[in-house]
Amino acid sequence: MDARVRALESLLVEKGYLDSAAVDEIIETYETRIGPRNGAHVVAKAWLEPDFADWLKRDATAAIHSLGYISRQGEHMVAVFNDDETHHMVVCTLCSCYPWSVLGLPPTWYKSPPYRSRAVIDPRGVLAEFGTDLLDNVGVEVHDSTAETRYLVIPARPDGTDGWSEEQLMACVSRDSMIGTTLAAKPVAA
Ligand code: FE
């Protein structure tokens, strides 16, 4: 795969369709500046500001863009909120569509065929493997991402975080909790 990508890139550069520096810049951006911290910022703000949470529910694309997190592929964002009755989990059964602008690069397991099939066949089994045990009365909704629509899970705010700052709350929000395979939790050190 590496060799194929290099061959494709060098051909595109040779034909003048692509600038190597631009490719490096995009990779560097996704490796260092765009990552789950962006999503954690969105979640913490939603926990703190009911108006922002409402905006996220109505128009997640605009609410997320307002924080400067712009999706380069022009996809629509949908924010799904976990509560006492429903747990949300995200997959792309067809390939690996992922909300890059808020979560950065997808983990390898997200792209793997076993996750993509089992997330819809046996979501509770997958959750258990991530160490996530839901109460029996909590329903699981699985959202299938597409090229047009990407989902961000807004996990439930952990108990015992009243009065916490946005920065402190962000530390509770892991990448996996925004994919919906785990829950948000207070950092172990806290
Ligand atoms: Fe996909």
Residues whose N, C-alpha, C, O or C-beta is under 5 A from the ligand:
A	BS01	FE	C92 L94 C95 S96 C97 S145
